[in-house]
């Protein structure tokens, strides 16, 4: 044997050992029966688990965020000013200050950031701050002037440069098309984000830019390995990223599935090029085979698409980012090409619209094992729950997303959503309970990356009001969504996601008390990550 992991424990606490030969699990059982091996790793009593699959992540954006200011814990104006001014000290004069993970009420309950608040903290350099959900951003006056949008700008439907009563931009930019007006001026030039709106980076990136971008992607992949993740579904892709990842395919420390992002306004040549790229064969640790689309935005910018409208304005149901005919056309075309489809859908109206598009593709092309996915499903209408299972749709969900979890405030999200939607909000227990395949992820850098912290959120979530359903899953089921469920979503359930002879030796060792994660997010930590028996992280 090439490798023996000894002195480990299984999920129920029994002693176990595992042997690896040629990258696969060759033996697993009680330690006294372990075969001899060329190399032995003492697990020191850690729990042996299948490695995690991160089913929804943004690697390029995440790698970029590692060098930016994280505002997730900022909840007051004083803390905001202190954080920005402290970070600015380490930046070259005049360089953009970029921050992320900002809550909508980070300046205090009932507030919303504007350019004046950013100016008061940092008046002498451009500032660009991305919201916690990456669906809004705030820019100071210097940044707005640089972008030429202080007096406003026309943007596509569903996005907005928010204007104030004084006729000037407030600093809030809603959704990607508006955000890119400023982000393209930041140090990345928008190369890390344009895929989110189905576009290519502005200009032609030179060799130095490409080298920096590949280093950023590798840094992100190494961060995933550090957290026990050996496979990831990236959730934004364009032809530029396809080129970068292809060049990195042999050097990636983890496996990556990269989609191509389609939008309704792309012309025929663009759609054809993206579908052709999506059909490219696997190379190294990179695979394609996936199309990504956006059906709506998020609740906090009133861009989630709803059934029956918002509670304070029933006539306003939120923008739908792809028309019904356009979405059906794109779904049918991608499905006919044998591609898997993943669609961002937060509002219950968006989820319904995605299901209708998937039904149209099945009607046009016939049923197959497509494993089409819906990403997020923050809310779902009661009538649409059984349609998930009937259409064979996967639910890709993030336990770190519900308000009240992962440090997120309840307000303003749950009020914008409306109490009537709370029973079916982030309903992963109901969805899994009806037999719908469920895969967990974090949407990093939107939320913290650590799967163990994500499991803590899944195990500790509390209903928002008495009488609301409890959506928690048992530990074993939550782990399965991060391992077997994730592998199933990558058509790899026969290769990964379980500890069994013949499976690829993607395993992790976790020290501490996994059961204790329900009460304490620090109760356990990853100490070793193996991909096909190769150690890619050791604490």
C-alpha positions in Angstrom: 0.0 0.0 0.0 1.1 3.6 -0.7 -0.4 5.1 2.4 -2.0 4.1 5.7 -4.0 6.5 7.8 -4.0 5.0 11.3 -5.4 5.9 14.7 -8.5 7.5 13.3 -12.2 7.5 14.4 -15.3 7.1 12.3 -18.3 9.4 12.7 -19.7 7.3 15.6 -16.4 7.2 17.4 -15.2 3.7 16.5 -11.5 3.2 15.8 -10.7 2.9 12.0 -7.8 2.9 9.6 -7.7 3.5 5.9 -5.2 2.4 3.2 -4.6 4.0 -0.2 -3.2 2.4 -3.3 -2.8 4.3 -6.6 -5.0 7.1 -5.4 -7.9 5.0 -4.4 -9.2 3.6 -1.1 -7.9 0.0 -1.1 -8.8 -1.0 2.4 -10.8 0.4 5.3 -11.5 -1.3 8.6 -10.5 -1.9 12.2 -6.9 -0.9 13.0 -5.8 -4.4 14.0 -6.4 -5.6 10.4 -4.6 -2.8 8.7 -2.2 -3.7 5.9 1.4 -2.5 5.7 2.1 0.6 3.8 5.1 2.6 2.5 3.9 5.7 4.5 1.9 5.9 7.7 0.1 9.0 9.0 -1.1 9.0 12.6 -4.5 10.6 12.8 -4.1 11.1 16.5 -7.7 10.2 17.1 -9.1 12.6 14.6 -12.3 11.8 12.8 -11.9 10.4 9.3 -14.4 11.7 6.7 -14.9 12.0 3.0 -13.4 15.3 1.7 -15.9 18.1 1.2 -17.3 19.2 -2.1 -18.0 23.0 -2.2 -21.0 23.1 -4.4 -21.3 26.9 -4.9 -18.2 29.1 -4.8 -16.6 32.0 -6.7 -12.9 31.2 -6.9 -11.6 34.3 -8.8 -13.7 36.7 -6.6 -12.7 34.7 -3.5 -9.0 34.9 -4.2 -9.4 38.6 -4.8 -11.2 39.0 -1.5 -8.3 37.5 0.4 -6.5 40.8 -0.2 -9.4 43.0 0.6 -11.0 44.4 3.8 -13.6 42.1 5.4 -16.4 44.1 6.9 -18.6 41.2 8.0 -18.2 42.0 11.7 -18.8 45.8 11.4 -22.1 46.8 12.9 -21.6 50.5 13.9 -20.5 53.7 12.3 -17.5 54.0 14.6 -16.3 50.5 13.8 -16.8 51.2 10.1 -14.6 54.3 10.2 -12.0 52.6 12.3 -11.8 49.6 9.9 -11.6 51.7 6.7 -9.0 54.1 8.1 -6.9 51.3 9.5 -6.9 49.4 6.2 -6.2 52.6 4.2 -2.9 53.0 6.1 -1.4 50.0 4.3 -2.4 51.1 0.8 -0.4 53.2 -1.7 -1.5 56.8 -2.1 -4.6 57.1 -4.3 -5.2 53.4 -4.7 -8.7 52.1 -4.5 -9.8 50.8 -1.0 -11.8 47.7 -1.7 -13.8 45.9 0.9 -16.4 43.2 1.0 -19.0 41.3 3.2 -20.7 44.5 4.3 -24.1 44.1 5.8 -26.8 46.5 4.5 -27.2 47.9 8.0 -23.5 47.9 8.9 -23.7 51.6 10.1 -26.4 50.7 12.6 -30.0 49.3 12.7 -32.3 51.1 10.3 -29.5 52.7 8.3 -28.2 52.2 4.8 -24.7 53.2 3.6 -24.3 56.2 1.2 -21.3 58.0 -0.3 -21.4 60.7 2.4 -20.7 58.0 5.0 -17.8 56.6 3.0 -16.5 60.1 2.3 -16.5 60.9 6.1 -14.3 57.8 6.7 -12.0 58.0 3.7 -12.2 61.2 1.6 -8.8 61.1 0.0 -9.0 57.9 -2.2 -11.7 56.0 -4.1 -13.6 53.5 -2.1 -15.6 50.5 -3.4 -17.4 48.3 -0.9 -19.3 45.1 -1.9 -22.4 44.0 0.1 -22.4 40.7 1.9 -24.5 39.1 -0.9 -22.4 40.6 -3.7 -25.6 42.0 -5.3 -24.9 45.6 -4.3 -22.0 47.9 -3.7 -21.3 51.3 -2.3 -18.8 53.9 -3.8 -17.6 57.1 -2.3 -17.7 60.4 -4.2 -14.2 60.0 -5.5 -15.0 56.6 -7.0 -18.2 57.8 -8.5 -16.4 60.8 -10.2 -13.7 58.5 -11.5 -16.4 56.3 -13.1 -18.3 59.3 -14.4 -21.5 58.3 -12.8 -22.0 60.9 -10.0 -24.8 62.3 -12.1 -26.2 58.8 -12.7 -26.0 56.3 -15.5 -28.3 54.2 -17.6 -28.1 50.5 -16.7 -29.8 47.3 -18.0 -33.1 46.3 -16.4 -32.6 44.8 -12.9 -29.6 46.9 -12.1 -29.5 50.5 -10.9 -27.3 53.5 -9.9 -29.4 54.7 -7.1 -30.1 58.5 -7.2 -30.8 60.9 -4.4 -33.2 63.8 -4.0 -30.3 66.1 -4.8 -30.0 64.6 -8.3 -26.7 62.9 -7.5 -25.9 59.3 -7.0 -26.3 58.1 -3.4 -23.3 55.7 -3.8 -25.4 52.6 -3.8 -25.1 50.4 -6.9 -27.6 47.6 -7.3 -26.7 44.4 -9.2 -23.7 43.5 -11.4 -24.2 45.9 -14.3 -24.2 48.9 -12.1 -21.4 47.6 -9.8 -19.1 47.0 -12.8 -19.2 50.7 -13.7 -16.9 51.2 -10.7 -15.3 47.8 -10.2 -13.7 47.9 -13.6 -11.5 50.8 -12.2 -10.3 48.8 -9.2 -7.0 46.9 -9.2 -8.5 43.8 -10.8 -10.0 45.8 -13.6 -13.2 43.8 -13.2 -11.5 40.7 -14.6 -12.7 38.7 -11.5 -16.3 39.8 -11.8 -17.5 40.3 -15.4 -18.3 36.6 -15.8 -21.1 37.2 -13.2 -23.0 39.3 -15.8 -22.1 37.1 -18.8 -19.4 39.4 -20.2 -15.6 39.3 -20.8 -13.1 41.6 -19.1 -12.7 45.1 -20.6 -9.8 45.4 -22.9 -7.3 42.6 -23.6 -5.5 41.4 -20.4 -1.8 41.3 -21.0 0.6 38.6 -19.8 1.3 40.3 -16.5 -2.4 40.5 -15.7 -3.0 36.9 -16.7 -0.2 35.8 -14.4 -1.6 37.8 -11.5 -5.1 36.4 -12.1 -3.8 32.8 -12.2 -2.0 33.4 -9.0 -5.2 34.7 -7.5 -7.1 31.6 -8.6 -4.5 29.3 -7.2 -4.5 31.1 -3.9 -8.3 30.6 -3.7 -7.9 26.9 -4.5 -5.3 26.5 -1.7 -7.7 28.2 0.7 -10.3 25.6 -0.2 -7.8 22.8 0.4 -7.0 24.3 3.8 -10.7 23.7 4.7 -10.9 20.1 3.7 -12.4 20.8 0.2 -11.0 18.7 -2.7 -13.8 19.5 -5.3 -15.5 22.7 -6.1 -18.2 24.0 -8.5 -17.2 27.5 -9.5 -20.3 29.6 -10.1 -19.1 32.2 -12.6 -17.3 31.6 -15.8 -16.5 33.2 -19.1 -14.1 32.6 -22.0 -11.3 34.5 -20.2 -11.6 32.4 -17.0 -11.9 29.2 -19.2 -8.5 30.1 -20.6 -6.9 30.8 -17.2 -8.3 27.6 -15.7 -7.2 25.5 -18.7 -3.7 26.8 -18.4 -3.8 25.9 -14.7 -5.6 22.5 -15.1 -2.6 20.3 -14.2 -1.5 22.6 -11.3 -4.9 23.0 -9.5 -4.6 21.5 -6.0 -8.3 20.7 -6.1 -10.8 19.6 -8.8 -12.8 22.5 -10.3 -16.0 22.5 -12.4 -16.3 25.7 -14.4 -19.5 26.9 -16.0 -20.1 29.3 -18.8 -22.6 32.2 -17.9 -25.4 32.8 -20.4 -27.6 35.9 -20.5 -30.6 36.7 -22.7 -28.9 39.7 -24.3 -25.9 37.8 -25.7 -25.9 37.5 -29.4 -25.9 34.2 -31.3 -22.1 34.1 -31.8 -21.5 34.7 -28.1 -24.0 32.0 -27.0 -22.5 29.5 -29.5 -19.0 30.2 -28.3 -20.0 29.7 -24.6 -21.8 26.5 -25.3 -18.9 25.2 -27.4 -16.6 26.0 -24.5 -18.9 24.3 -22.0 -18.7 21.1 -24.1 -14.9 21.0 -23.9 -13.6 17.7 -22.5 -12.0 17.5 -19.0 -8.4 18.4 -18.7 -6.2 17.7 -15.6 -8.3 18.6 -12.6 -10.6 20.9 -14.6 -14.0 20.0 -16.1 -16.7 22.0 -17.8 -20.2 20.6 -18.8 -22.1 23.3 -16.9 -24.2 26.4 -17.9 -24.9 29.1 -15.3 -27.7 31.7 -15.4 -29.3 34.3 -13.1 -33.1 34.5 -12.8 -33.2 37.3 -10.2 -31.3 39.2 -7.5 -31.7 39.3 -3.7 -34.2 40.5 -1.2 -32.2 43.4 0.2 -32.1 45.3 -3.1 -35.8 44.3 -3.8 -34.5 42.4 -6.9 -35.7 39.0 -5.8 -38.5 37.9 -8.1 -41.6 36.9 -6.1 -45.0 35.3 -6.4 -47.6 37.8 -5.3 -45.2 40.7 -4.9 -43.5 42.3 -1.9 -45.5 42.6 1.3 -45.4 46.5 1.3 -46.1 46.7 -2.4 -47.9 43.6 -3.9 -47.9 45.1 -7.4 -44.0 45.0 -7.3 -42.8 41.4 -7.8 -39.2 42.2 -8.4 -37.4 42.0 -11.8 -37.0 38.8 -13.7 -33.6 38.8 -15.3 -34.5 36.5 -18.2 -37.9 36.5 -19.9 -39.9 33.2 -20.0 -39.4 32.7 -23.8 -35.7 33.6 -23.5 -35.1 31.3 -20.6 -36.9 28.4 -22.2 -34.9 28.9 -25.4 -31.5 28.9 -23.5 -32.5 25.9 -21.3 -33.6 23.9 -24.3 -30.4 24.7 -26.2 -28.1 23.9 -23.3 -30.0 20.7 -22.4 -30.0 19.5 -26.0 -26.2 19.9 -25.9 -26.1 17.5 -23.0 -25.0 20.2 -20.5 -26.0 20.6 -16.9 -27.7 23.9 -16.0 -27.5 25.9 -12.7 -29.6 28.9 -12.1 -29.5 31.5 -9.3 -33.0 31.8 -7.9 -33.7 33.5 -4.6 -37.4 34.6 -4.7 -40.2 32.1 -4.9 -41.2 33.5 -8.3 -37.7 33.0 -9.6 -37.7 29.3 -8.4 -41.0 28.8 -10.2 -39.6 30.4 -13.4 -36.6 28.1 -13.3 -38.8 25.0 -12.9 -40.9 26.1 -15.9 -37.8 26.5 -18.0 -36.5 23.0 -17.0 -39.9 21.6 -17.7 -39.8 23.2 -21.2 -36.4 21.6 -21.8 -37.6 18.2 -20.8 -40.7 18.5 -23.0 -38.5 19.6 -26.0 -35.6 17.1 -25.6 -37.0 14.3 -23.5 -36.1 13.2 -20.0 -32.5 12.4 -19.1 -30.2 12.4 -16.0 -29.5 16.1 -16.4 -29.2 17.0 -12.7 -30.1 20.5 -13.4 -29.7 22.7 -10.3 -31.3 25.6 -8.6 -28.9 27.7 -6.6 -29.9 29.2 -3.2 -33.7 28.7 -3.1 -34.1 31.3 -0.3 -37.8 30.9 -0.7 -40.1 28.5 -2.5 -43.8 28.5 -3.0 -45.6 25.5 -1.4 -47.0 24.4 -4.8 -43.5 24.2 -6.2 -41.9 21.9 -3.6 -43.2 18.7 -5.3 -42.1 20.0 -8.7 -38.4 19.9 -7.6 -38.6 16.2 -7.1 -40.8 15.5 -10.1 -38.4 17.2 -12.5 -35.3 15.6 -10.9 -33.9 19.1 -10.0 -31.1 19.4 -7.5 -31.2 21.9 -4.7 -27.8 23.7 -4.1 -28.2 25.6 -0.8 -26.0 27.5 1.6 -26.7 27.1 5.4 -24.6 30.3 6.0 -27.2 32.4 4.1 -30.3 32.6 6.3 -30.6 35.9 8.2 -29.7 35.2 11.8 -26.9 32.8 10.7 -23.2 33.4 10.1 -23.4 36.8 11.8 -26.1 38.1 9.4 -28.7 40.4 11.0 -32.4 39.4 10.7 -33.3 42.9 9.4 -34.0 44.2 6.9 -34.1 40.9 5.0 -36.9 39.1 6.8 -39.2 42.1 6.7 -38.6 42.7 3.0 -39.3 39.0 2.4 -42.5 39.1 4.4 -43.7 36.8 7.2 -45.9 34.7 4.9 -42.7 33.4 3.2 -40.9 32.5 6.4 -42.2 28.9 6.7 -40.6 28.0 3.3 -37.5 30.1 3.6 -34.2 28.3 3.3 -36.3 25.1 3.7 -33.4 22.5 3.2 -35.0 20.1 5.7 -38.3 20.0 3.8 -36.5 19.8 0.5 -34.2 16.9 1.5 -37.1 15.2 3.3 -39.1 14.9 0.1 -36.2 13.1 -1.6 -34.8 16.0 -3.6 -31.0 15.8 -4.0 -29.3 18.4 -1.8 -25.8 19.8 -2.0 -24.3 22.3 0.4 -21.8 25.1 -0.1 -21.1 28.6 1.1 -21.1 31.0 -2.0 -17.7 32.2 -0.8 -16.6 35.0 -0.7 -20.3 36.0 -0.1 -20.1 33.9 3.1 -17.3 32.3 5.2 -15.8 29.3 3.4 -15.2 26.9 6.2 -17.5 23.8 5.8 -17.3 23.1 9.5 -18.6 26.6 10.2 -21.3 26.1 7.6 -22.3 22.8 9.3 -22.5 24.8 12.6 -25.0 27.1 10.9 -27.0 24.1 9.5 -27.1 22.5 13.0 -27.8 25.6 15.1 -30.3 27.5 13.0 -33.4 28.7 14.9 -36.8 29.6 13.5 -37.5 33.3 13.1 -40.7 33.2 15.1 -42.7 30.7 17.3 -44.6 28.1 15.3 -42.2 28.3 12.3 -40.8 25.0 10.9 -37.4 23.8 12.2 -35.2 23.3 9.1 -32.2 21.8 10.9 -30.8 18.5 9.6 -29.1 15.8 11.7 -25.3 15.9 11.6 -25.1 12.9 9.3 -27.5 14.3 6.8 -25.8 17.7 6.8 -22.4 16.0 6.2 -24.0 14.0 3.4 -25.0 17.2 1.7 -21.4 18.3 1.8 -20.0 15.0 0.6 -22.3 12.6 -1.2 -24.7 15.3 -2.3 -21.9 17.5 -3.7 -20.3 14.5 -5.5 -23.7 13.7 -7.0 -24.0 17.2 -8.2 -20.7 16.7 -10.1 -21.8 13.3 -11.5 -19.0 11.8 -9.3 -21.0 9.8 -6.8 -19.2 6.6 -7.9 -15.8 8.2 -7.4 -16.1 10.5 -4.3 -18.2 11.4 -1.4 -18.1 8.1 0.6 -15.5 6.1 2.4 -15.5 2.8 0.5 -13.1 0.6 -1.2 -12.5 1.6 -4.9 -13.5 5.3 -4.3 -10.9 8.0 -4.9 -9.0 8.6 -1.7 -10.3 12.2 -1.1 -10.5 12.2 2.6 -10.1 14.6 5.5 -9.1 14.3 9.2 -11.1 16.5 11.6 -9.8 17.1 15.1 -12.3 17.9 17.9 -15.9 17.1 18.4 -18.1 17.2 15.3 -21.3 16.8 17.3 -20.3 19.8 19.3 -20.5 22.0 16.2 -24.2 22.5 16.9 -23.3 24.6 19.9 -19.7 25.8 19.2 -18.4 26.6 15.7 -14.9 26.1 17.0 -15.5 22.6 18.3 -13.7 20.9 15.3 -11.1 21.8 12.7 -9.6 20.2 9.7 -6.0 18.9 10.2 -5.3 17.0 7.0 -6.7 17.1 3.5 -6.0 14.3 1.0 -6.9 14.4 -2.7 -6.5 10.9 -4.2 -4.2 10.0 -1.3 -2.0 13.1 -1.9 -1.7 15.3 1.1 -2.6 18.8 -0.1 -3.0 20.4 3.4 -1.7 19.7 6.8 -2.4 22.1 9.8 
